[in-house]
Amino acid sequence: MQIPLLLDEHYAPEPDLMLLKRREDSYTAALPTGADVLLLIEVGDSTIGTDRRDKLQAYAQAGIPETWLADVNSQVVQVHTEPAEGAYTHVQAVGVRIPSTPTAFPDVTIAVRDVIPW
């Protein structure tokens, strides 16, 4: 289930998948913010341009440490890390079936195709 991510009072996108920091209220008292996100995954097809241009910038500005953008059409995942000044400074492209290791979980590998079906 997608839940909104509160980035500011006017913008609360609904990412396809978020791994959040544990919180005692399990996010029932308030929506997660950028500070709560460990890993965020967006899957795009016809919206990939908007996701790449607008959402990635917003996620970087919010300080989300790692965002994966999965392009359904090209079957490629762009792994964005190291946010600074409203942009991610490191980007790596991998296939959707190729496991990647999230920065927050160095002992875990995830292939986007295994967690988000399309």
C-alpha positions as CSV (number, residue, x, y, z in Angstrom):
1,M,0.0,0.0,0.0
2,Q,1.3,3.4,-0.9
3,I,1.3,6.1,1.7
4,P,2.1,9.8,1.2
5,L,5.6,11.1,2.1
6,L,5.3,14.5,3.6
7,L,8.0,16.6,2.0
8,D,6.5,20.0,2.7
9,E,3.0,21.5,3.4
10,H,2.1,21.4,-0.3
11,Y,3.8,18.3,-1.6
12,A,3.2,14.7,-0.4
13,P,4.0,12.2,-3.2
14,E,3.2,8.5,-2.9
15,P,6.4,6.6,-3.7
16,D,6.0,3.0,-4.8
17,L,8.1,1.6,-2.0
18,M,9.7,3.1,1.1
19,L,11.8,1.5,3.8
20,L,11.4,3.7,6.8
21,K,13.1,4.0,10.2
22,R,11.3,2.2,12.9
23,R,9.0,4.5,14.8
24,E,7.0,3.7,18.0
25,D,3.7,4.8,16.5
26,S,4.3,2.8,13.2
27,Y,3.5,6.1,11.4
28,T,-0.1,6.2,12.6
29,A,0.2,9.6,14.3
30,A,1.9,11.4,11.5
31,L,3.0,10.8,7.9
32,P,6.7,9.9,7.3
33,T,9.0,12.8,6.2
34,G,12.3,12.7,4.3
35,A,14.1,12.2,7.6
36,D,12.3,8.9,8.1
37,V,13.3,7.3,4.8
38,L,16.1,4.9,4.5
39,L,15.4,3.8,0.9
40,L,12.8,5.0,-1.6
41,I,11.9,3.2,-4.8
42,E,9.9,4.8,-7.6
43,V,8.7,2.8,-10.6
44,G,7.9,4.7,-13.7
45,D,6.7,4.1,-17.2
46,S,4.8,7.0,-18.8
47,T,5.7,9.1,-15.8
48,I,9.5,8.5,-15.9
49,G,10.3,12.0,-17.1
50,T,8.4,13.6,-14.3
51,D,9.8,11.2,-11.8
52,R,13.3,11.8,-13.0
53,R,13.0,15.6,-13.1
54,D,10.6,16.6,-10.3
55,K,10.5,13.8,-7.8
56,L,14.2,13.1,-7.7
57,Q,15.0,16.7,-7.0
58,A,12.3,16.8,-4.2
59,Y,13.7,13.7,-2.7
60,A,17.3,15.0,-2.8
61,Q,16.2,18.3,-1.3
62,A,14.5,16.4,1.5
63,G,17.8,14.6,2.3
64,I,16.5,11.1,1.4
65,P,19.8,9.2,1.3
66,E,19.0,6.8,-1.4
67,T,16.4,6.7,-4.2
68,W,16.0,4.0,-6.8
69,L,14.2,5.0,-10.0
70,A,13.1,1.9,-12.0
71,D,12.3,2.5,-15.6
72,V,9.8,-0.1,-16.7
73,N,10.4,0.6,-20.4
74,S,14.2,0.2,-20.4
75,Q,14.3,-2.3,-17.5
76,V,17.0,-0.2,-15.8
77,V,17.2,1.0,-12.2
78,Q,19.0,4.2,-11.5
79,V,20.4,4.1,-8.0
80,H,20.7,7.7,-6.7
81,T,22.8,8.4,-3.6
82,E,24.6,11.2,-1.8
83,P,22.1,14.1,-1.9
84,A,23.6,17.6,-1.9
85,E,22.1,20.9,-2.8
86,G,18.9,19.5,-4.2
87,A,20.5,16.8,-6.4
88,Y,21.9,13.3,-6.0
89,T,25.7,13.4,-6.7
90,H,26.1,9.7,-7.4
91,V,24.1,7.7,-9.9
92,Q,24.6,4.1,-10.9
93,A,22.5,2.2,-13.5
94,V,21.7,-1.5,-13.0
95,G,19.2,-3.9,-14.6
96,V,15.9,-4.5,-12.7
97,R,16.9,-8.2,-12.2
98,I,20.4,-7.4,-10.9
99,P,20.5,-7.2,-7.1
100,S,21.8,-4.0,-5.5
101,T,22.8,-3.3,-2.0
102,P,21.1,-0.4,-0.2
103,T,23.4,1.9,1.7
104,A,21.3,1.5,4.8
105,F,21.5,-2.3,4.7
106,P,25.0,-3.4,3.6
107,D,24.2,-7.1,4.2
108,V,21.1,-7.1,2.0
109,T,20.7,-7.3,-1.7
110,I,17.5,-6.4,-3.5
111,A,16.5,-6.8,-7.1
112,V,13.7,-4.3,-7.9
113,R,12.0,-7.0,-10.1
114,D,11.6,-9.2,-7.0
115,V,9.9,-6.5,-4.8
116,I,7.8,-4.6,-7.3
117,P,6.0,-6.7,-10.0
118,W,5.1,-5.2,-13.4
